[in-house]
Amino acid sequence: MAYETVLYEVNDRIGTVTINRPDKMNALNQQVLRDLSAAMEEAGRDDAVGVVVLTGAGEKAFAAGADIGELAELDPLGAIALARRGQALTRRMEQLGKPVLAAVNGFALGGGCELAMACTLRVAADTAKLGQPEVNLGIIPGYGGTQRLARLVGKGRALDIILTGRMVGAKEALGIGLVDRVAPAAELAAAVRELAGTLLQKGPAALRFSMEAVDGGLERGMAEALEWEAQLFGLVASTADMKEGLTAFLEKRKPAFGGK
Ligand code: COA
């Protein structure tokens, strides 16, 4: 389907969603939120898509945050509704059931950083800059940033980044776990394709249950989290992918996973 502010294409089982407002640093206005939600749904539903990539159009920005012009018009109830919309989108991405890779091609600020953090893994260009600069505008992160940043990099580092509003370069982001890989800007797309290719060789059900085990476990205490893992381990044992993976190993051949 075609969208107003987002490009969506599928190649080699990779569904690429590109935020397409390069003249506005891919700022996330309400239309972008709607289009991103719809494109993520489409990618999630499409059996031909095994891995989703999220990136920004142009060379400067992944997304430079919520649209500041729209923020200026908000009243308190509108602000709560907007935060809930952004949170619903980021939560949906996290629970899409297939890996979503952020190709962070430039500024990922505010809502842009929050979108990247909701992705399963983040690959950044060495020129990328991430951050939560909301305090500079007298507001706070509202699309899950206060929660996901603390979970990704720890409370102290999250508060350092949020309270100073400073930009974090790719190298520092890699060191603190805010991004998972860094590539030279000109090689970012190839690095993301390579990572996607690796994931596409795995059993889709095993990827899905692995993501659910880690995410769901983080919301539980240790005893309950281990039981959650055991239950998912049991569910995996009901899949044809498990049978195929184990049989292929024993027969010394490559597995052909069907995702069932
Ligand atoms: N919302 C709306 N418009 C935005 C935007 C945002 N979050 N970020 C950038 N833009 C617009 C600018 O207003 C400008 O529009 P114009 O050409 O019509 O004047 C255009 O995008 C280019 O941005 P500009 O600031 O000129 O580019 P730059 O290279 O000098 O700086 C940034 C880039 C990202 C450092 C700067 O745009 C910035 O600080 N943006 C806001 C980041 C932010 O605070 N995000 C959190 C929002 S909660």
Residues whose N, C-alpha, C, O or C-beta is under 5 A from the ligand:
A	BS01	COA	D23 K24 M25 A27 A64 G65 A66 D67 I68 G69 F107 L109 G110 P133 E134
